[in-house]
């Protein structure tokens, strides 16, 4: 099933108007509900240290959508 431009725009608008709900399991933060990111523009940040790696994924609206330590 393919999405129309209008449905993609409506989905983006809905995400922009409400805070993105994350769930935490250990050091991982991930979406609390299944979410379609196939049309999203996401940014990935990676911090590689001497003993750990941290990463964060942020959407177009600067909402954190995933993080792990």
PyMOL Python script that loads the backbone (N, CA, C, O; Angstrom):
from pymol import cmd

cmd.read_pdbstr("""\
ATOM      1  N   UNK A   1       0.842  -1.176   0.000  1.00  0.00           N
ATOM      2  CA  UNK A   1       0.000   0.000   0.000  1.00  0.00           C
ATOM      3  C   UNK A   1       0.888   1.240   0.000  1.00  0.00           C
ATOM      4  O   UNK A   1       1.669   1.428   0.933  1.00  0.00           O
ATOM      5  N   UNK A   2       0.793   2.057  -0.981  1.00  0.00           N
ATOM      6  CA  UNK A   2       1.603   3.264  -1.045  1.00  0.00           C
ATOM      7  C   UNK A   2       0.833   4.438  -0.459  1.00  0.00           C
ATOM      8  O   UNK A   2      -0.392   4.518  -0.557  1.00  0.00           O
ATOM      9  N   UNK A   3       1.576   5.332   0.146  1.00  0.00           N
ATOM     10  CA  UNK A   3       0.977   6.514   0.757  1.00  0.00           C
ATOM     11  C   UNK A   3       0.905   7.636  -0.264  1.00  0.00           C
ATOM     12  O   UNK A   3       1.740   7.739  -1.163  1.00  0.00           O
ATOM     13  N   UNK A   4      -0.105   8.470  -0.106  1.00  0.00           N
ATOM     14  CA  UNK A   4      -0.220   9.638  -0.964  1.00  0.00           C
ATOM     15  C   UNK A   4       0.577  10.781  -0.348  1.00  0.00           C
ATOM     16  O   UNK A   4       0.920  10.742   0.833  1.00  0.00           O
ATOM     17  N   UNK A   5       0.863  11.783  -1.143  1.00  0.00           N
ATOM     18  CA  UNK A   5       1.584  12.954  -0.644  1.00  0.00           C
ATOM     19  C   UNK A   5       0.814  13.604   0.499  1.00  0.00           C
ATOM     20  O   UNK A   5       1.415  14.081   1.462  1.00  0.00           O
ATOM     21  N   UNK A   6      -0.510  13.624   0.395  1.00  0.00           N
ATOM     22  CA  UNK A   6      -1.337  14.241   1.446  1.00  0.00           C
ATOM     23  C   UNK A   6      -1.244  13.460   2.746  1.00  0.00           C
ATOM     24  O   UNK A   6      -1.178  14.057   3.820  1.00  0.00           O
ATOM     25  N   UNK A   7      -1.238  12.127   2.667  1.00  0.00           N
ATOM     26  CA  UNK A   7      -1.165  11.334   3.892  1.00  0.00           C
ATOM     27  C   UNK A   7       0.208  11.451   4.545  1.00  0.00           C
ATOM     28  O   UNK A   7       0.317  11.451   5.771  1.00  0.00           O
ATOM     29  N   UNK A   8       1.246  11.549   3.734  1.00  0.00           N
ATOM     30  CA  UNK A   8       2.598  11.732   4.271  1.00  0.00           C
ATOM     31  C   UNK A   8       2.689  13.089   4.964  1.00  0.00           C
ATOM     32  O   UNK A   8       3.255  13.200   6.052  1.00  0.00           O
ATOM     33  N   UNK A   9       2.130  14.120   4.330  1.00  0.00           N
ATOM     34  CA  UNK A   9       2.150  15.461   4.913  1.00  0.00           C
ATOM     35  C   UNK A   9       1.346  15.487   6.217  1.00  0.00           C
ATOM     36  O   UNK A   9       1.760  16.128   7.183  1.00  0.00           O
ATOM     37  N   UNK A  10       0.213  14.805   6.254  1.00  0.00           N
ATOM     38  CA  UNK A  10      -0.613  14.757   7.464  1.00  0.00           C
ATOM     39  C   UNK A  10       0.118  14.033   8.592  1.00  0.00           C
ATOM     40  O   UNK A  10       0.037  14.439   9.752  1.00  0.00           O
ATOM     41  N   UNK A  11       0.826  12.969   8.252  1.00  0.00           N
ATOM     42  CA  UNK A  11       1.593  12.233   9.257  1.00  0.00           C
ATOM     43  C   UNK A  11       2.703  13.101   9.838  1.00  0.00           C
ATOM     44  O   UNK A  11       2.919  13.108  11.050  1.00  0.00           O
ATOM     45  N   UNK A  12       3.403  13.828   8.981  1.00  0.00           N
ATOM     46  CA  UNK A  12       4.455  14.729   9.454  1.00  0.00           C
ATOM     47  C   UNK A  12       3.889  15.827  10.342  1.00  0.00           C
ATOM     48  O   UNK A  12       4.487  16.173  11.362  1.00  0.00           O
ATOM     49  N   UNK A  13       2.743  16.374   9.962  1.00  0.00           N
ATOM     50  CA  UNK A  13       2.110  17.434  10.750  1.00  0.00           C
ATOM     51  C   UNK A  13       1.687  16.908  12.114  1.00  0.00           C
ATOM     52  O   UNK A  13       1.824  17.606  13.119  1.00  0.00           O
ATOM     53  N   UNK A  14       1.177  15.688  12.156  1.00  0.00           N
ATOM     54  CA  UNK A  14       0.762  15.097  13.427  1.00  0.00           C
ATOM     55  C   UNK A  14       1.958  14.892  14.346  1.00  0.00           C
ATOM     56  O   UNK A  14       1.872  15.151  15.547  1.00  0.00           O
ATOM     57  N   UNK A  15       3.059  14.433  13.795  1.00  0.00           N
ATOM     58  CA  UNK A  15       4.264  14.240  14.607  1.00  0.00           C
ATOM     59  C   UNK A  15       4.813  15.572  15.095  1.00  0.00           C
ATOM     60  O   UNK A  15       5.365  15.651  16.193  1.00  0.00           O
ATOM     61  N   UNK A  16       4.666  16.619  14.290  1.00  0.00           N
ATOM     62  CA  UNK A  16       5.204  17.928  14.660  1.00  0.00           C
ATOM     63  C   UNK A  16       4.397  18.582  15.772  1.00  0.00           C
ATOM     64  O   UNK A  16       4.939  19.389  16.527  1.00  0.00           O
ATOM     65  N   UNK A  17       3.116  18.253  15.891  1.00  0.00           N
ATOM     66  CA  UNK A  17       2.260  18.921  16.868  1.00  0.00           C
ATOM     67  C   UNK A  17       2.237  18.240  18.223  1.00  0.00           C
ATOM     68  O   UNK A  17       1.758  18.834  19.189  1.00  0.00           O
ATOM     69  N   UNK A  18       2.729  17.031  18.331  1.00  0.00           N
ATOM     70  CA  UNK A  18       2.735  16.360  19.625  1.00  0.00           C
ATOM     71  C   UNK A  18       4.136  15.839  19.913  1.00  0.00           C
ATOM     72  O   UNK A  18       4.875  15.486  18.994  1.00  0.00           O
ATOM     73  N   UNK A  19       4.496  15.793  21.176  1.00  0.00           N
ATOM     74  CA  UNK A  19       5.825  15.276  21.501  1.00  0.00           C
ATOM     75  C   UNK A  19       5.923  13.796  21.132  1.00  0.00           C
ATOM     76  O   UNK A  19       4.959  13.038  21.232  1.00  0.00           O
ATOM     77  N   UNK A  20       7.104  13.427  20.709  1.00  0.00           N
ATOM     78  CA  UNK A  20       7.338  12.045  20.309  1.00  0.00           C
ATOM     79  C   UNK A  20       7.539  11.210  21.566  1.00  0.00           C
ATOM     80  O   UNK A  20       8.417  11.517  22.371  1.00  0.00           O
ATOM     81  N   UNK A  21       6.744  10.164  21.750  1.00  0.00           N
ATOM     82  CA  UNK A  21       6.811   9.341  22.956  1.00  0.00           C
ATOM     83  C   UNK A  21       7.835   8.224  22.777  1.00  0.00           C
ATOM     84  O   UNK A  21       7.751   7.433  21.838  1.00  0.00           O
ATOM     85  N   UNK A  22       8.793   8.174  23.684  1.00  0.00           N
ATOM     86  CA  UNK A  22       9.831   7.151  23.654  1.00  0.00           C
ATOM     87  C   UNK A  22       9.684   6.219  24.851  1.00  0.00           C
ATOM     88  O   UNK A  22       9.159   6.608  25.895  1.00  0.00           O
ATOM     89  N   UNK A  23      10.152   4.989  24.688  1.00  0.00           N
ATOM     90  CA  UNK A  23      10.213   4.062  25.820  1.00  0.00           C
ATOM     91  C   UNK A  23      11.676   3.751  26.077  1.00  0.00           C
ATOM     92  O   UNK A  23      12.491   3.742  25.155  1.00  0.00           O
ATOM     93  N   UNK A  24      12.001   3.498  27.326  1.00  0.00           N
ATOM     94  CA  UNK A  24      13.385   3.223  27.683  1.00  0.00           C
ATOM     95  C   UNK A  24      13.517   1.783  28.136  1.00  0.00           C
ATOM     96  O   UNK A  24      12.768   1.311  28.991  1.00  0.00           O
ATOM     97  N   UNK A  25      14.486   1.093  27.544  1.00  0.00           N
ATOM     98  CA  UNK A  25      14.849  -0.258  27.950  1.00  0.00           C
ATOM     99  C   UNK A  25      16.359  -0.236  28.143  1.00  0.00           C
ATOM    100  O   UNK A  25      17.111  -0.210  27.169  1.00  0.00           O
ATOM    101  N   UNK A  26      16.801  -0.247  29.386  1.00  0.00           N
ATOM    102  CA  UNK A  26      18.227  -0.108  29.661  1.00  0.00           C
ATOM    103  C   UNK A  26      18.704   1.254  29.204  1.00  0.00           C
ATOM    104  O   UNK A  26      18.152   2.278  29.609  1.00  0.00           O
ATOM    105  N   UNK A  27      19.723   1.274  28.365  1.00  0.00           N
ATOM    106  CA  UNK A  27      20.281   2.531  27.863  1.00  0.00           C
ATOM    107  C   UNK A  27      19.699   2.922  26.502  1.00  0.00           C
ATOM    108  O   UNK A  27      20.161   3.880  25.882  1.00  0.00           O
ATOM    109  N   UNK A  28      18.687   2.182  26.037  1.00  0.00           N
ATOM    110  CA  UNK A  28      18.106   2.447  24.714  1.00  0.00           C
ATOM    111  C   UNK A  28      16.788   3.188  24.837  1.00  0.00           C
ATOM    112  O   UNK A  28      15.928   2.809  25.632  1.00  0.00           O
ATOM    113  N   UNK A  29      16.626   4.247  24.051  1.00  0.00           N
ATOM    114  CA  UNK A  29      15.356   4.956  23.909  1.00  0.00           C
ATOM    115  C   UNK A  29      14.854   4.704  22.499  1.00  0.00           C
ATOM    116  O   UNK A  29      15.571   4.953  21.530  1.00  0.00           O
ATOM    117  N   UNK A  30      13.628   4.211  22.375  1.00  0.00           N
ATOM    118  CA  UNK A  30      13.070   3.925  21.056  1.00  0.00           C
ATOM    119  C   UNK A  30      11.591   4.306  21.054  1.00  0.00           C
ATOM    120  O   UNK A  30      11.002   4.490  22.119  1.00  0.00           O
ATOM    121  N   UNK A  31      10.982   4.427  19.870  1.00  0.00           N
ATOM    122  CA  UNK A  31       9.572   4.819  19.807  1.00  0.00           C
ATOM    123  C   UNK A  31       8.688   3.880  20.618  1.00  0.00           C
ATOM    124  O   UNK A  31       8.843   2.660  20.567  1.00  0.00           O
ATOM    125  N   UNK A  32       7.752   4.474  21.373  1.00  0.00           N
ATOM    126  CA  UNK A  32       6.836   3.688  22.193  1.00  0.00           C
ATOM    127  C   UNK A  32       5.812   2.944  21.335  1.00  0.00           C
ATOM    128  O   UNK A  32       5.324   1.881  21.721  1.00  0.00           O
ATOM    129  N   UNK A  33       5.492   3.509  20.174  1.00  0.00           N
ATOM    130  CA  UNK A  33       4.536   2.888  19.256  1.00  0.00           C
ATOM    131  C   UNK A  33       5.206   2.685  17.900  1.00  0.00           C
ATOM    132  O   UNK A  33       6.112   3.434  17.535  1.00  0.00           O
ATOM    133  N   UNK A  34       4.764   1.677  17.156  1.00  0.00           N
ATOM    134  CA  UNK A  34       5.324   1.515  15.804  1.00  0.00           C
ATOM    135  C   UNK A  34       5.138   2.801  15.003  1.00  0.00           C
ATOM    136  O   UNK A  34       4.052   3.381  14.990  1.00  0.00           O
ATOM    137  N   UNK A  35       6.197   3.239  14.340  1.00  0.00           N
ATOM    138  CA  UNK A  35       6.174   4.489  13.587  1.00  0.00           C
ATOM    139  C   UNK A  35       6.834   4.271  12.235  1.00  0.00           C
ATOM    140  O   UNK A  35       7.874   3.619  12.140  1.00  0.00           O
ATOM    141  N   UNK A  36       6.226   4.818  11.197  1.00  0.00           N
ATOM    142  CA  UNK A  36       6.768   4.699   9.841  1.00  0.00           C
ATOM    143  C   UNK A  36       7.712   5.869   9.571  1.00  0.00           C
ATOM    144  O   UNK A  36       7.270   7.010   9.439  1.00  0.00           O
ATOM    145  N   UNK A  37       9.001   5.585   9.490  1.00  0.00           N
ATOM    146  CA  UNK A  37      10.001   6.603   9.195  1.00  0.00           C
ATOM    147  C   UNK A  37      10.493   6.529   7.752  1.00  0.00           C
ATOM    148  O   UNK A  37      11.503   7.146   7.413  1.00  0.00           O
ATOM    149  N   UNK A  38       9.796   5.783   6.903  1.00  0.00           N
ATOM    150  CA  UNK A  38      10.283   5.579   5.542  1.00  0.00           C
ATOM    151  C   UNK A  38      10.332   6.872   4.720  1.00  0.00           C
ATOM    152  O   UNK A  38      11.095   6.948   3.757  1.00  0.00           O
ATOM    153  N   UNK A  39       9.543   7.883   5.073  1.00  0.00           N
ATOM    154  CA  UNK A  39       9.545   9.148   4.331  1.00  0.00           C
ATOM    155  C   UNK A  39      10.146  10.283   5.155  1.00  0.00           C
ATOM    156  O   UNK A  39      10.115  11.441   4.739  1.00  0.00           O
ATOM    157  N   UNK A  40      10.685   9.954   6.308  1.00  0.00           N
ATOM    158  CA  UNK A  40      11.232  10.978   7.202  1.00  0.00           C
ATOM    159  C   UNK A  40      12.673  11.308   6.823  1.00  0.00           C
ATOM    160  O   UNK A  40      13.409  10.468   6.307  1.00  0.00           O
ATOM    161  N   UNK A  41      13.046  12.533   7.090  1.00  0.00           N
ATOM    162  CA  UNK A  41      14.442  12.945   6.949  1.00  0.00           C
ATOM    163  C   UNK A  41      15.027  12.925   8.356  1.00  0.00           C
ATOM    164  O   UNK A  41      14.663  13.738   9.205  1.00  0.00           O
ATOM    165  N   UNK A  42      15.925  11.996   8.586  1.00  0.00           N
ATOM    166  CA  UNK A  42      16.496  11.804   9.916  1.00  0.00           C
ATOM    167  C   UNK A  42      17.967  12.171   9.924  1.00  0.00           C
ATOM    168  O   UNK A  42      18.657  12.052   8.911  1.00  0.00           O
ATOM    169  N   UNK A  43      18.436  12.618  11.073  1.00  0.00           N
ATOM    170  CA  UNK A  43      19.864  12.902  11.262  1.00  0.00           C
ATOM    171  C   UNK A  43      20.402  11.965  12.327  1.00  0.00           C
ATOM    172  O   UNK A  43      19.732  11.687  13.321  1.00  0.00           O
ATOM    173  N   UNK A  44      21.603  11.484  12.113  1.00  0.00           N
ATOM    174  CA  UNK A  44      22.246  10.559  13.041  1.00  0.00           C
ATOM    175  C   UNK A  44      23.479  11.220  13.628  1.00  0.00           C
ATOM    176  O   UNK A  44      24.331  11.737  12.905  1.00  0.00           O
ATOM    177  N   UNK A  45      23.562  11.195  14.954  1.00  0.00           N
ATOM    178  CA  UNK A  45      24.750  11.694  15.635  1.00  0.00           C
ATOM    179  C   UNK A  45      25.429  10.544  16.337  1.00  0.00           C
ATOM    180  O   UNK A  45      24.777   9.748  17.012  1.00  0.00           O
ATOM    181  N   UNK A  46      26.743  10.453  16.180  1.00  0.00           N
ATOM    182  CA  UNK A  46      27.517   9.371  16.795  1.00  0.00           C
ATOM    183  C   UNK A  46      28.674   9.972  17.570  1.00  0.00           C
ATOM    184  O   UNK A  46      29.402  10.822  17.057  1.00  0.00           O
ATOM    185  N   UNK A  47      28.841   9.525  18.814  1.00  0.00           N
ATOM    186  CA  UNK A  47      29.959   9.936  19.652  1.00  0.00           C
ATOM    187  C   UNK A  47      30.754   8.683  19.987  1.00  0.00           C
ATOM    188  O   UNK A  47      30.299   7.840  20.760  1.00  0.00           O
ATOM    189  N   UNK A  48      31.933   8.562  19.409  1.00  0.00           N
ATOM    190  CA  UNK A  48      32.779   7.402  19.660  1.00  0.00           C
ATOM    191  C   UNK A  48      33.885   7.821  20.616  1.00  0.00           C
ATOM    192  O   UNK A  48      34.749   8.629  20.274  1.00  0.00           O
ATOM    193  N   UNK A  49      33.846   7.261  21.813  1.00  0.00           N
ATOM    194  CA  UNK A  49      34.869   7.555  22.810  1.00  0.00           C
ATOM    195  C   UNK A  49      35.844   6.400  22.931  1.00  0.00           C
ATOM    196  O   UNK A  49      35.829   5.472  22.122  1.00  0.00           O
ATOM    197  N   UNK A  50      36.678   6.463  23.933  1.00  0.00           N
ATOM    198  CA  UNK A  50      37.684   5.408  24.090  1.00  0.00           C
ATOM    199  C   UNK A  50      37.071   4.113  24.613  1.00  0.00           C
ATOM    200  O   UNK A  50      37.610   3.035  24.363  1.00  0.00           O
ATOM    201  N   UNK A  51      35.956   4.198  25.333  1.00  0.00           N
ATOM    202  CA  UNK A  51      35.351   2.977  25.878  1.00  0.00           C
ATOM    203  C   UNK A  51      33.872   2.816  25.550  1.00  0.00           C
ATOM    204  O   UNK A  51      33.322   1.732  25.739  1.00  0.00           O
ATOM    205  N   UNK A  52      33.213   3.868  25.061  1.00  0.00           N
ATOM    206  CA  UNK A  52      31.776   3.775  24.769  1.00  0.00           C
ATOM    207  C   UNK A  52      31.442   4.433  23.442  1.00  0.00           C
ATOM    208  O   UNK A  52      32.209   5.230  22.900  1.00  0.00           O
ATOM    209  N   UNK A  53      30.272   4.072  22.941  1.00  0.00           N
ATOM    210  CA  UNK A  53      29.724   4.704  21.739  1.00  0.00           C
ATOM    211  C   UNK A  53      28.300   5.139  22.077  1.00  0.00           C
ATOM    212  O   UNK A  53      27.519   4.365  22.630  1.00  0.00           O
ATOM    213  N   UNK A  54      27.974   6.375  21.743  1.00  0.00           N
ATOM    214  CA  UNK A  54      26.620   6.894  21.951  1.00  0.00           C
ATOM    215  C   UNK A  54      26.075   7.322  20.597  1.00  0.00           C
ATOM    216  O   UNK A  54      26.813   7.840  19.759  1.00  0.00           O
ATOM    217  N   UNK A  55      24.779   7.104  20.386  1.00  0.00           N
ATOM    218  CA  UNK A  55      24.184   7.578  19.150  1.00  0.00           C
ATOM    219  C   UNK A  55      22.796   8.116  19.402  1.00  0.00           C
ATOM    220  O   UNK A  55      22.104   7.704  20.333  1.00  0.00           O
ATOM    221  N   UNK A  56      22.404   9.043  18.552  1.00  0.00           N
ATOM    222  CA  UNK A  56      21.077   9.652  18.625  1.00  0.00           C
ATOM    223  C   UNK A  56      20.558   9.870  17.217  1.00  0.00           C
ATOM    224  O   UNK A  56      21.315  10.215  16.311  1.00  0.00           O
ATOM    225  N   UNK A  57      19.262   9.668  17.041  1.00  0.00           N
ATOM    226  CA  UNK A  57      18.591   9.926  15.772  1.00  0.00           C
ATOM    227  C   UNK A  57      17.541  11.005  16.035  1.00  0.00           C
ATOM    228  O   UNK A  57      16.742  10.897  16.966  1.00  0.00           O
ATOM    229  N   UNK A  58      17.554  12.056  15.194  1.00  0.00           N
ATOM    230  CA  UNK A  58      16.671  13.206  15.362  1.00  0.00           C
ATOM    231  C   UNK A  58      15.911  13.428  14.060  1.00  0.00           C
ATOM    232  O   UNK A  58      16.474  13.293  12.973  1.00  0.00           O
ATOM    233  N   UNK A  59      14.628  13.771  14.173  1.00  0.00           N
ATOM    234  CA  UNK A  59      13.814  14.009  12.976  1.00  0.00           C
ATOM    235  C   UNK A  59      13.878  15.469  12.530  1.00  0.00           C
ATOM    236  O   UNK A  59      14.607  16.268  13.119  1.00  0.00           O
ATOM    237  N   UNK A  60      13.118  15.817  11.493  1.00  0.00           N
ATOM    238  CA  UNK A  60      13.092  17.176  10.933  1.00  0.00           C
ATOM    239  C   UNK A  60      12.663  18.245  11.937  1.00  0.00           C
ATOM    240  O   UNK A  60      13.029  19.413  11.804  1.00  0.00           O
ATOM    241  N   UNK A  61      11.883  17.837  12.944  1.00  0.00           N
ATOM    242  CA  UNK A  61      11.367  18.776  13.929  1.00  0.00           C
ATOM    243  C   UNK A  61      12.226  18.815  15.196  1.00  0.00           C
ATOM    244  O   UNK A  61      11.798  19.311  16.238  1.00  0.00           O
ATOM    245  N   UNK A  62      13.449  18.279  15.082  1.00  0.00           N
ATOM    246  CA  UNK A  62      14.401  18.224  16.198  1.00  0.00           C
ATOM    247  C   UNK A  62      13.902  17.392  17.368  1.00  0.00           C
ATOM    248  O   UNK A  62      14.286  17.638  18.511  1.00  0.00           O
ATOM    249  N   UNK A  63      13.045  16.404  17.094  1.00  0.00           N
ATOM    250  CA  UNK A  63      12.598  15.460  18.112  1.00  0.00           C
ATOM    251  C   UNK A  63      13.541  14.270  18.131  1.00  0.00           C
ATOM    252  O   UNK A  63      13.903  13.734  17.084  1.00  0.00           O
ATOM    253  N   UNK A  64      13.930  13.868  19.317  1.00  0.00           N
ATOM    254  CA  UNK A  64      14.731  12.664  19.472  1.00  0.00           C
ATOM    255  C   UNK A  64      13.840  11.468  19.190  1.00  0.00           C
ATOM    256  O   UNK A  64      12.809  11.303  19.842  1.00  0.00           O
ATOM    257  N   UNK A  65      14.218  10.627  18.229  1.00  0.00           N
ATOM    258  CA  UNK A  65      13.392   9.455  17.905  1.00  0.00           C
ATOM    259  C   UNK A  65      14.077   8.142  18.278  1.00  0.00           C
ATOM    260  O   UNK A  65      13.428   7.096  18.307  1.00  0.00           O
ATOM    261  N   UNK A  66      15.376   8.184  18.564  1.00  0.00           N
ATOM    262  CA  UNK A  66      16.085   6.983  18.995  1.00  0.00           C
ATOM    263  C   UNK A  66      17.404   7.403  19.629  1.00  0.00           C
ATOM    264  O   UNK A  66      18.041   8.356  19.181  1.00  0.00           O
ATOM    265  N   UNK A  67      17.807   6.691  20.666  1.00  0.00           N
ATOM    266  CA  UNK A  67      19.110   6.930  21.290  1.00  0.00           C
ATOM    267  C   UNK A  67      19.598   5.631  21.920  1.00  0.00           C
ATOM    268  O   UNK A  67      18.804   4.801  22.364  1.00  0.00           O
ATOM    269  N   UNK A  68      20.901   5.475  21.949  1.00  0.00           N
ATOM    270  CA  UNK A  68      21.495   4.312  22.603  1.00  0.00           C
ATOM    271  C   UNK A  68      22.874   4.679  23.105  1.00  0.00           C
ATOM    272  O   UNK A  68      23.564   5.516  22.523  1.00  0.00           O
ATOM    273  N   UNK A  69      23.266   4.040  24.195  1.00  0.00           N
ATOM    274  CA  UNK A  69      24.563   4.291  24.835  1.00  0.00           C
ATOM    275  C   UNK A  69      25.332   3.010  24.882  1.00  0.00           C
ATOM    276  O   UNK A  69      26.457   2.983  25.380  1.00  0.00           O
TER     277      UNK A  69
END
""", "prot")
cmd.dss("prot")
cmd.show_as("cartoon", "prot")
cmd.util.cbc("prot")
cmd.orient("prot")
